Amino acid sequence: MLPPKNETLDWLRLFRSARVGPITFYKLLEQFGTAGAALNALPELAKRGGAKAFKTCSKADAEREMAALGKLGGRFVTRAQDAYPPLLAHLDDAPPVLAVLGHVHLIKKRTVAVVGARNASLNGKNFARKISADLGRAGLLVASGMARGLDAAAHEGAMDTGTVAVLGGGVDVIYPKENAALYHQLVERGALMSEVPLGTKPQARHFPRRNRIISGLARATVVVEASLKSGSLITARMALEQGREVFAVPGSPNDPRAVGCNKLIKDGANLAQNAEDILEVLNPILNSPLSERKPLKFKHNSKTLPDEGELQKARLLIKEMLSPAPVTVDEIVRSCQFSPATVSLVLLELELAGRLERHPGNRVSLI
């Protein structure tokens, strides 16, 4: 059962509260049923985990952010709403709330991501514009990250047919500054989205998380130019982990910007010399079950919490089992006599207290 749409404010407050990332957000909903109930429980959970204080996002702060986005002409879209991108909803760490500027209806279209090097060659940028235009004419939305170089070229090529930029900072922050004209074009003719608060300046640590949204939106990711250390290869790896197709454009072995793409092809990525190569692979699967919305199944009443005596025993044992080296949650459950619900609650307490870190692959470690 989907939470009612009027819970957007509570969803935003919960997602903006200290140490609540996407995975933790959904764990809290599983445990407490609604964002409002989870918000009420946060301070006590953090206290039981060892925190002296915990900062919950206030209603006033969330209302200010919603008002500021509305003033810009944007809106928040939660994963519980029909407007949310359908393929992105399949990710376990899908952003619970997205800030969207521009034409919100675009983000539900069938999508292909086109990414590549910031220091792109002239030929690479021209190729990105053409392939994006061709994919757009075939009815696909083109997603990228509004970075200089290949990302910007991809947006330019698809501007007439539909394109969305996923930003590493707030949707109200233009980065890089040289793409200011492109940013305003996207507001007027395309769309921009971000999971981070308004006013957030992009930092290096934001971009891997931004990249998972770019690949998560799309049925396929196309890499046009990329060095071996390019962030585009991170996007390609995330696409593979998400069960999506990866395409790479081959290039000269003498050009460092082609090394990453050539390696992707060597490792099994689809070779893309034009839009037809991509559509030939995608057309049979664009209407596959993956394109269906992954429903959220949270009840609107709090679950019965484990007995406090059991929780106390579990806290002692689980803390002994944890270390700075990541271990899977499944291993913890198998190695102790406590229920998955009890283990999950103890881990939530530790995480909200700032003592636990979550890693890909459902792994956790002590900080």
Secondary structure, 3 states (H helix, E strand, C coil): CCCCHHHHHHHHHHHHCCCCCHHHHHHHHHHHCCHHHHHHHHHHHHHHCCCCCCCCCCHHHHHHHHHHHHHCCCEEEECCCCCCCCCHHHCCCCCCEEEEEECHHHHHCCEEEEECCCCCCHHHHHHHHHHHHHHHHCCCEEEECCCCCHHHHHHHHHCCCCEEEECCCCCCCCCCHHHHHHHHHHHHHCEEEECCCCCCCCCCCHHHHHHHHHHHHCCEEEECCCCCCCHHHHHHHHHHHCCCEEEECCCCCCCHHHHHHHHHHHCCCEECCCHHHHHHHHCCCCCCHHHCCCCCCCCCCCCCCCCHHHHHHHHHHHHHHCCCCCEEHHHHHHHCCCCHHHHHHHHHHHHHCCCEEEECCCEEEEC
